[in-house]
Amino acid sequence: MGIAGRSRPSRHAARPARRAAQAAVLVAILFAAPPLGGAARDPSLEEVLARTAGYVTKFYEQLSGIVAEEQYHQEIKHSASRSSGAARLPQKKLLSDLLLVRPPKADRYVEFRDVFEVNGTPVRDRDDRLTRLFLTATPTTFDQVRDIVDESARHNIGDIVRNINTPLLTLHFLLPPQQRRFRFKRADGGQPELGIASAMPGRDASRFRVTTELWIVEFRETTKPTLIKTDEGRDFPAKGRFWLDPETGAVHMSELVMQNSEVSATIDVSYQSEPLLGFLVPAEMRERYRVASQRVEGVATYGRFRQFQVTTGEAIAKPPGTLQ
């Protein structure tokens, strides 16, 4: 009985087949693996702005209903004016409750500042007045809140009337409905100086640490009527810069610049992580104003964040403000 045998290809005939298989494997590896030393594609400015719009939208939702304590120091650095008591009162220290909330039926979030102490002297009882107003809303709540906002604005020193000195104002420009009002441009530059507030006693420097390369994005308002107006109702276009995380859209710092023939204003806000809340919150606001021969500067810091909730169904009228 014989055994059926199989023909064996010659050694030379097998080599091309092995080379073909090896070539196929190498091609598959080259197509599957990224090239050595290659870098990921940078996102476009449009992609970063879209991420930032989503981030700011969520940021407002997270921060809405959270009250912060604001320590605010304003000082007149130079003045040749005798008005507003500049010679008698060159500086002022304010302690306030700051609240971000979106009243029912309102189309935007609104910041409210309620001053409770001036230069170490209480001007009212520390009773979370804004919180109580929103939790126990009545038909007169609108008038009461307007009076509180007007009263707090009167504590500003200097010859410039203003209500743009709130930390979250500039973030409003990044919301989806507002971005089309501005022209954005990526700019060159280094990281923002986020360590200003971290150098203060009691500040944790690690909460200001930036672990990614931020983008500097310039903005300039091009649409009229403008979001900010003078006290006489004239258009006042805004410009400035944002320092953004291009991957997450997070805002680490903002700069607002307002200039015309009468006044110059710059407001910088830096953000830090807040472990109890789990996201970035305003840490410090620095402002500089020049009007006529007067120069005013201010520094505000934020802490003691605490939560309250406004129940649905409360009818609170939309308060008046600079933003329309």
DOLO-344095 format. One record per residue (C-alpha): residue number from 0; residue in one letter; chain; x, y, z. Coordinates in steps of 0.001 Angstrom, whole numbers, m for minus. Layout:
# residues N
> NUM:a:A:X:Y:Z
...
END
This chain:
# residues 324
> 0:m:A:0:0:0
> 1:g:A:1457:3160:m1019
> 2:i:A:1226:6562:759
> 3:a:A:23:9483:m1320
> 4:g:A:2619:12211:m1286
> 5:r:A:2343:16029:m1733
> 6:s:A:4606:17885:m4012
> 7:r:A:6874:20386:m2164
> 8:p:A:7535:23712:m3834
> 9:s:A:11087:24574:m4403
> 10:r:A:12872:26841:m1865
> 11:h:A:13226:29539:m4495
> 12:a:A:9527:29442:m5343
> 13:a:A:8533:29996:m1653
> 14:r:A:10560:33173:m1204
> 15:p:A:8354:35451:m3356
> 16:a:A:5257:34287:m1460
> 17:r:A:6876:35047:1907
> 18:r:A:8049:38428:656
> 19:a:A:4506:39211:m522
> 20:a:A:3072:38304:2881
> 21:q:A:5671:40377:4670
> 22:a:A:4993:43287:2355
> 23:a:A:1274:43060:3049
> 24:v:A:1884:43075:6803
> 25:l:A:4193:46072:6558
> 26:v:A:1675:47991:4480
> 27:a:A:m1071:47236:7021
> 28:i:A:1122:48464:9882
> 29:l:A:2024:51638:8058
> 30:f:A:m1606:52396:7382
> 31:a:A:m2748:51535:10928
> 32:a:A:m96:53324:12995
> 33:p:A:493:57079:13040
> 34:p:A:3809:58175:11601
> 35:l:A:6593:58567:14097
> 36:g:A:7045:62152:15220
> 37:g:A:3684:63227:13741
> 38:a:A:1543:65800:15580
> 39:a:A:m2219:65879:15931
> 40:r:A:m4012:68411:13777
> 41:d:A:m4656:71720:15497
> 42:p:A:m8357:72533:15707
> 43:s:A:m9611:75444:13680
> 44:l:A:m10662:78702:15326
> 45:e:A:m14275:77876:14456
> 46:e:A:m13993:74533:16259
> 47:v:A:m12478:76137:19363
> 48:l:A:m15175:78822:19458
> 49:a:A:m17871:76151:19143
> 50:r:A:m16342:74243:22066
> 51:t:A:m16130:77453:24070
> 52:a:A:m19770:78278:23356
> 53:g:A:m20753:74881:24711
> 54:y:A:m18472:75328:27710
> 55:v:A:m19867:78755:28617
> 56:t:A:m23451:77535:28218
> 57:k:A:m22765:74711:30669
> 58:f:A:m20777:77054:32922
> 59:y:A:m23769:79367:33342
> 60:e:A:m26007:76400:34110
> 61:q:A:m23575:75134:36759
> 62:l:A:m22963:78514:38377
> 63:s:A:m26572:79675:38289
> 64:g:A:m27941:79820:41791
> 65:i:A:m24511:79894:43442
> 66:v:A:m23717:82842:45690
> 67:a:A:m20124:84030:46116
> 68:e:A:m18629:86478:48563
> 69:e:A:m16782:89326:46863
> 70:q:A:m13999:91350:48497
> 71:y:A:m13596:94453:46365
> 72:h:A:m10998:97195:46808
> 73:q:A:m11346:100345:44686
> 74:e:A:m8811:103160:44735
> 75:i:A:m8372:106507:43013
> 76:k:A:m4740:106533:41956
> 77:h:A:m4719:110072:40604
> 78:s:A:m7270:112819:40266
> 79:a:A:m7239:116543:39602
> 80:s:A:m11001:116615:40057
> 81:r:A:m12691:117916:43175
> 82:s:A:m15931:116130:42370
> 83:s:A:m17111:112871:43951
> 84:g:A:m15103:113594:47071
> 85:a:A:m11911:112231:45538
> 86:a:A:m9698:114128:47987
> 87:r:A:m11715:112895:50967
> 88:l:A:m12271:109301:49875
> 89:p:A:m9400:107982:47714
> 90:q:A:m10241:104323:48310
> 91:k:A:m13073:102049:49335
> 92:k:A:m13306:98417:50449
> 93:l:A:m16568:96620:49740
> 94:l:A:m17839:93235:50894
> 95:s:A:m20739:91936:48820
> 96:d:A:m22789:88904:47902
> 97:l:A:m22555:88153:44176
> 98:l:A:m25257:86042:42594
> 99:l:A:m25719:84689:39061
> 100:v:A:m29257:83685:38209
> 101:r:A:m31537:83368:35210
> 102:p:A:m34931:84654:36252
> 103:p:A:m37886:82732:34813
> 104:k:A:m38943:84025:31387
> 105:a:A:m35687:86013:31069
> 106:d:A:m33525:85402:27994
> 107:r:A:m30158:85563:29746
> 108:y:A:m28353:85108:33036
> 109:v:A:m27861:88169:35208
> 110:e:A:m25263:89007:37860
> 111:f:A:m26361:90804:40992
> 112:r:A:m24041:92495:43514
> 113:d:A:m25438:93225:46987
> 114:v:A:m23024:95255:49157
> 115:f:A:m23266:94539:52881
> 116:e:A:m20110:96221:54237
> 117:v:A:m18177:99373:53268
> 118:n:A:m14740:100112:54735
> 119:g:A:m15367:97723:57608
> 120:t:A:m18753:99195:58515
> 121:p:A:m21930:97144:57885
> 122:v:A:m24442:98898:55684
> 123:r:A:m27099:96250:56300
> 124:d:A:m27572:92993:58144
> 125:r:A:m25740:90021:56646
> 126:d:A:m28853:88087:55749
> 127:d:A:m28430:86813:52164
> 128:r:A:m30910:89418:50995
> 129:l:A:m30692:88522:47301
> 130:t:A:m31158:84843:48050
> 131:r:A:m34293:85501:50074
> 132:l:A:m35710:87737:47375
> 133:f:A:m35414:85062:44715
> 134:l:A:m36659:82285:46959
> 135:t:A:m39703:84291:48053
> 136:a:A:m40450:86136:44838
> 137:t:A:m43406:88504:44819
> 138:p:A:m44716:91029:42292
> 139:t:A:m42455:93644:43924
> 140:t:A:m39273:91537:43638
> 141:f:A:m38260:93289:40430
> 142:d:A:m38367:96721:42064
> 143:q:A:m36465:95488:45121
> 144:v:A:m33694:93890:43073
> 145:r:A:m33381:97001:40899
> 146:d:A:m33015:99124:44017
> 147:i:A:m30296:96780:45350
> 148:v:A:m28349:96910:42075
> 149:d:A:m28614:100712:41901
> 150:e:A:m27616:101019:45538
> 151:s:A:m24565:98785:45027
> 152:a:A:m23458:100709:41914
> 153:r:A:m23491:103933:43909
> 154:h:A:m20635:102560:46032
> 155:n:A:m18277:102735:43026
> 156:i:A:m15754:105531:43449
> 157:g:A:m14441:107924:40828
> 158:d:A:m15938:110147:38148
> 159:i:A:m17047:107279:35896
> 160:v:A:m20537:105840:36195
> 161:r:A:m20366:102120:35508
> 162:n:A:m22074:98773:35948
> 163:i:A:m19789:96694:33714
> 164:n:A:m17569:95825:36687
> 165:t:A:m18858:92283:37189
> 166:p:A:m16664:89205:36630
> 167:l:A:m18859:87251:34202
> 168:l:A:m19934:90036:31860
> 169:t:A:m17424:89209:29115
> 170:l:A:m18381:85515:29053
> 171:h:A:m21737:86611:27674
> 172:f:A:m19972:87432:24380
> 173:l:A:m19079:83740:23901
> 174:l:A:m22608:82372:24061
> 175:p:A:m23874:80992:20725
> 176:p:A:m26380:83806:19994
> 177:q:A:m23768:86500:20686
> 178:q:A:m20673:85186:18897
> 179:r:A:m21910:86375:15525
> 180:r:A:m21807:89955:16821
> 181:f:A:m18014:89745:17069
> 182:r:A:m14990:89163:14888
> 183:f:A:m12567:86685:16459
> 184:k:A:m8905:86190:15671
> 185:r:A:m6247:83928:17153
> 186:a:A:m3323:85986:18444
> 187:d:A:241:85258:19435
> 188:g:A:1396:85562:23005
> 189:g:A:2276:83681:26160
> 190:q:A:291:82194:28972
> 191:p:A:m1814:84558:31104
> 192:e:A:m500:85664:34469
> 193:l:A:m2879:83492:36466
> 194:g:A:m681:83558:39556
> 195:i:A:m1689:87070:40627
> 196:a:A:m4390:85953:43021
> 197:s:A:m2558:82744:43942
> 198:a:A:181:84841:45512
> 199:m:A:m2267:86263:48020
> 200:p:A:m2452:84764:51546
> 201:g:A:m4747:81785:51737
> 202:r:A:m4742:81138:47989
> 203:d:A:m3847:77675:46712
> 204:a:A:m1461:78169:43781
> 205:s:A:m2248:74708:42375
> 206:r:A:m5798:75828:41643
> 207:f:A:m4409:78329:39114
> 208:r:A:m2108:75857:37377
> 209:v:A:m2601:75523:33614
> 210:t:A:m1638:72102:32262
> 211:t:A:m2272:72757:28575
> 212:e:A:m1187:75380:26072
> 213:l:A:m3864:78031:25920
> 214:w:A:m4994:79948:22862
> 215:i:A:m5221:83719:22965
> 216:v:A:m8271:84794:20965
> 217:e:A:m8908:88460:20264
> 218:f:A:m12454:89730:19827
> 219:r:A:m13961:92946:18494
> 220:e:A:m17649:93835:18378
> 221:t:A:m18803:94683:14859
> 222:t:A:m22610:94706:15146
> 223:k:A:m24835:97590:16204
> 224:p:A:m26605:98316:18436
> 225:t:A:m23773:97275:20755
> 226:l:A:m24260:95187:23874
> 227:i:A:m22704:97875:26074
> 228:k:A:m23755:101508:25890
> 229:t:A:m22718:104771:27482
> 230:d:A:m24862:106282:30226
> 231:e:A:m26294:108509:27488
> 232:g:A:m27384:105488:25447
> 233:r:A:m24720:105701:22738
> 234:d:A:m23124:102594:21233
> 235:f:A:m19842:101543:22869
> 236:p:A:m18195:98633:20976
> 237:a:A:m16297:96103:23074
> 238:k:A:m12972:94468:22315
> 239:g:A:m10439:92378:24191
> 240:r:A:m9000:88894:24528
> 241:f:A:m9807:85451:25901
> 242:w:A:m7337:82797:27032
> 243:l:A:m8983:79487:26041
> 244:d:A:m8236:75790:26359
> 245:p:A:m8565:74682:22705
> 246:e:A:m9500:71107:23655
> 247:t:A:m12225:71780:26232
> 248:g:A:m13228:75358:25435
> 249:a:A:m12620:76381:29066
> 250:v:A:m12028:80082:29687
> 251:h:A:m9020:80688:31948
> 252:m:A:m8862:84460:31616
> 253:s:A:m10739:87283:29935
> 254:e:A:m9842:90850:29078
> 255:l:A:m12424:93513:28246
> 256:v:A:m11275:96837:26780
> 257:m:A:m13633:99806:26356
> 258:q:A:m12293:103028:24844
> 259:n:A:m13700:106213:23370
> 260:s:A:m12717:109873:23405
> 261:e:A:m13858:110307:27007
> 262:v:A:m13052:107125:28902
> 263:s:A:m10719:104125:28833
> 264:a:A:m11517:100951:30761
> 265:t:A:m9845:97544:31061
> 266:i:A:m11250:94656:33094
> 267:d:A:m9292:91392:33503
> 268:v:A:m10778:88292:35122
> 269:s:A:m8894:85102:36001
> 270:y:A:m10456:81753:36888
> 271:q:A:m9401:78930:39202
> 272:s:A:m10668:75432:39898
> 273:e:A:m13127:75108:42760
> 274:p:A:m12967:71554:44198
> 275:l:A:m16304:71808:45995
> 276:l:A:m18086:72770:42774
> 277:g:A:m15973:70766:40337
> 278:f:A:m15392:73482:37724
> 279:l:A:m13598:76779:37150
> 280:v:A:m14965:79838:38931
> 281:p:A:m13944:83513:38891
> 282:a:A:m11042:84045:41267
> 283:e:A:m9995:87638:40681
> 284:m:A:m11088:90712:38755
> 285:r:A:m8719:93628:38081
> 286:e:A:m9959:96875:36546
> 287:r:A:m8425:100138:35398
> 288:y:A:m10272:103288:34333
> 289:r:A:m9100:106628:32958
> 290:v:A:m11467:109543:32564
> 291:a:A:m10309:113136:32129
> 292:s:A:m7360:113459:34543
> 293:q:A:m8526:110733:36904
> 294:r:A:m7268:107143:37183
> 295:v:A:m9220:104535:39151
> 296:e:A:m8158:100939:39855
> 297:g:A:m9920:98048:41514
> 298:v:A:m9221:94469:42597
> 299:a:A:m11943:91993:43540
> 300:t:A:m11483:88417:44782
> 301:y:A:m14119:85720:45143
> 302:g:A:m14677:82916:47638
> 303:r:A:m17166:81276:50014
> 304:f:A:m19203:79835:47149
> 305:r:A:m22536:78432:48301
> 306:q:A:m25625:77122:46535
> 307:f:A:m29266:78005:46557
> 308:q:A:m32071:77054:44194
> 309:v:A:m34864:79133:42705
> 310:t:A:m37992:77017:42364
> 311:t:A:m39778:76891:39039
> 312:g:A:m42893:78901:38529
> 313:e:A:m41643:82017:40271
> 314:a:A:m42354:85122:38221
> 315:i:A:m39417:87493:38440
> 316:a:A:m39312:90314:35947
> 317:k:A:m36175:90769:33869
> 318:p:A:m34101:93476:35536
> 319:p:A:m32779:96385:33509
> 320:g:A:m29110:96384:32685
> 321:t:A:m26477:97508:30284
> 322:l:A:m26768:94355:28184
> 323:q:A:m29825:94258:25991
END
